[in-house]
Amino acid sequence: MPKGQVAHKNLVSGLVLATLGAIAFSGKAIIVKLAYRYGVDAVTLIMYRMLFALPIFAVMAWWSSRGQPALTRRHWLGVLGLGFSGYYLASFLDFAGLAYISASLERLILYLNPTLVLILGLVLYQRHITRFQALGMGISYLGVLLVFGHEISLAGTNAALGAALVFGSAVSYALYLSFSGELVKRLGSLRLVGLATLVACGLCILQFVLLRPLSAAVVAPEVIWLSIVNATLCTAAPVLMVMMAIERIGASLAAQTGMVGPMSTIVMGALVLGEPFTGWVAAGTLLVILGIFVFMRHR
């Protein structure tokens, strides 16, 4: 096959994978909000999500570790730290925050992640922030504040608590991204993700055992099915799709394609959850997407 056709095929398949991955990631918030309707709490819900995801990530870790050198003590400490920050703490804070705010606001807050990574780079490594990056960040945060201001007028202090928890989740994941560079180079992204998520699975299950009686594991059948969907279609599948997309079209284009994520969450939130789609939400979403676009175009 000519090189031009191969490049075109990779571009198309990469864009499709990145789009589907972004939509699948966005569906996580919808699944969580649906599960909360059956009286389950964040500790139990995240335990079931990680319990069903554990075999998938175990296979991923085993597959990517074949023929590779054993991890050193330093590597294991890094994996434990990144698993705690990037997949356990970030996930738990996100699940807890979704009990108080809409799926739309949650997705917009998490979408600020690239700006948080840049701020951490400034604080930790004295990396320079350009004027265009600062402009993009300002536009994005203005959009989130617009949606937050509208939501807090409806939900009161609960919205503030939920937004703070989700923002903490975004900061926790930004810390993971900021400190994972060395381990990614040494272990590879697939191996690191597999091992770090296994650590998170163990922590989520241990958290449930320590904080809840075993009787709390008895939940509505709908919660079990929603957790299976969350673990497979909204957790493991998008991780693999985004990785395959990056191999085909690069990280920058894959990230820009991910801008479909907030819009898909808002659409699903309105259609599935009945969340209101107001002019405030539309304006805030457009500002966030515009800000991230400006931010990433001038990185």
N, C-alpha and C positions, 0 to 999 in steps of 0.2 A: 504494500500500500504506500503511495507517495507520502512524503513527509507532511505536505500541506493538509492532506486528508486526515492523517494521524493527529496533527495539531488541532484541527477543527473538531475531531471526534473527542479528544481529551478536553477541549474547552467546553463543549456541550455537556458531556457527562459530568465534568467537574462542577459546572454551574448548577446542574440538576441535583447533584449530591449535596452541594452546599445549601441550596434552597430547601431541600427536603430535611436536611439536618437542622437548619435553623427553625423550621416549622415544628419538627419533632421536639426539639429542646423547649420551644415555647409552649407545647402542649402539656408540659409538666405542671405548670401552674394551674391549668384547667383541671387536670386530674386530681390535684391536691384539694382544690376548692370543692370539687364534687365529693371527695371522700369525707371532708369535714361535715357534710350534711348528714352523715350517719353517726355522728357523735364520737368519732375517734379523735385522739389528741396527737400532737406533733411527734411525741416520743414513740408512740406505737406505730404511727403511720410511716415514719422514716425507718423504723426497724423492719417493717414488712418490705419496704422498697429495697433496702439493702440486702435483706435475706434472699429475695428473689433474684437480685442482680449478682449476688456473690458467685454462683457457679459460672456465670458468663465471664466475669472479670478474672476468675481463677484460670479459666481456659486461656484467656487473653494473656495473662502473666506467664503461664506455662509455655504457650506457643512462642512468645517473643523472647523467652529465656533460653530456648533450645540452642545449644552450641555456644552460649555466651559464658564468659568467666563469672565465677561466683561473686556475689556482692561482698564488699568489705564492711567492717563495722561502721565506718564513716558513711558508706552508701546506705546502710540500713537505717542509721539515725536520720539521714536526709529523707528517706522514704517515709519513715514514721512521722517526721515533722510536716512534710508536705501532705501526707494523707490526712493528718489531723486538721491542718489549716484549709487545704483546698477542697476536700471532699466530705469530711465529717462536719467541721464547724460551719463552713459555708452552707452546706445543705441543711443542717439543723436550723440555723438562723433564718434561712429562706422559708422553710416549712412553717416555723413559728410565726414569722411575719405575715404569711398568707392567711392566717386566721383573722387578721385585723384589717387588711387592705385588699383592694381589688387586684385581680390578676394583671390588669393593664398597668397600674402603677408599679406593681412588682417588677414587671418586665422592663419598664422604662428605667427604674433604678438600677437594675442589674446591667442594663445596656451601657451604663456609665463606666463600666469596668476598664476600658482602655485608658480613660482619663485618670483613673485611680492608679493604674500601673505607672503612668507618666509622673504623677505626683510623688509616688513612692521612689521612683528613679531619681527625682530631684532631691528628696530627703536623704535617701540611702547612698546614692552614688554621685550626687551633685551634677546630674545630667541637665542640660540646658532645655528650656521650654521656649519654643519660638512664638512669635506674635500670632501666627495663624493657629497654632495649637491652643494658645490661650483663648483666642476668639472662639474656636470650636467648642472648647470646654465651657465657656461662658454661655453660649447659645444652648448647649445641651442641658446645663444645670437650670437655666431659666425655664426650659420646657418642663423639667421634672417638678420644679417649684410651682409652675402653673397648674399642673394636674394635682399635685399634693395640696395646694391651697383650696382647690375645689373640693377635694375629697375630705379634707379635715373639717370643712364647713358642714359636711353631711354626717361624718362619723365621729367627730370630736377627737378626744385624746387617744382613742383607740387607733385612729389613723396615724397619729404621731408615733405611737409605740410600734405599730407594724412597719412603718417606713424606716424607723431606726433599726429594727431587727434586720430588714432586708438590706439596708445600707451596710450594716455590719457584715452581712453575708458577702456583699460585693467587695468590701475591704479585705475580708479573709481570703477570698479567691484571688484578689490582686496580689496579696502577699505570696500566695502559692506561685503565681506566674513570675513574680519578681525574683524569687529565690530558686526557681526550678531550672534555670538556664544551664548550670553546670551539670546537674544530674541528667538532663535531657541529652546533653552531648555525650555523656559517658554510658548511659543505659539505653538511650533511644526513647522516643516519645511513647510508643506503644507499651514497652516494658514498664516504664515509669507509671503510666496511667493504670495499667493492670495491677501493679504492686500497691500503689498509693490508694486505689479504690478498695483493694482487699483490706488494707488497714482501716479505712473508713467503715467498711461493712462490719468488721469486728467491733469497732468502737460503738457503732449505732446499736448493735445487738447487745453489747455489754451494758450500754446506757439503759436499755429497756429492762434488762435483768436486775440492775441495781435500783432503778427508780420506780418500777411498776411491779405489782404482783403478777404471777403467771396468768391469773384469771383475766387480766387486761388484754391478753392475746386473743380472747374470744371476741371477735368483731363480726359485723354483718358480712355476709358473703360478697356483697357489692364492694366492700373495702378490699377484700382479697383480690378480686378481679381487677379493680382499679390499680392496686399495687403491682400486679403482674404487668399490666399495660405500662405503668410508670417505669418499672425496672427494665423492660425490654424496648418498647417503642420510643420512650421518652428519655432513656438514660444510655443504655448500651448501644442501641442502633445509631443515634445521632453522633456519638463519639466516633464510631467507625466511619460513618458517612463523611463527617467533616475531615477526618484524617485522610480519607481517600480523595476528597476534593482538593485538599492542600497539595497532595502529590501531583495532581493534574493541572491545577491552575495557580498554585502558590498561595501563601498565607494572606497576602494583602487583598487579592481579589476574592478569596473565600470569605474574608472578614467583611468586605463591603457587601457581598451577597447576603451575608447574615443580617443586613438591615431589614430584611423582610420579617425578621423575628417579632419585633414589637407590633407591627401591623397585624400579623397573624394571631398574636395573643389577643389583641383588641377585638378582632373579628370573631374569634372563637369565644371570647368572654361574653360578647353580646349575643351570639347565637346559642351557645350551650348553657351559659350561666345566667343569661338575662341581665348582664351588667349594662348600665346606661352608657350609650355612646353620645356624649355631648360635644358641643363646640369647644369646651375647655379641654377635653381629652384629645380631640382632633388637633387643636392648635399646639398643645404640649407635645404630642407625639411627633408632629412635623418639625418642631423646633429641636427635639432630641435627635431625630434622624439627620436633620440638616447639620446640626452641630458636630455629630460624630463623623459625617461625611467630610466636612471642612477639616476636622481634626486629622482624619486618616489620610486625606489627600496631601497634606503638608507635613507628614511625619518624616 
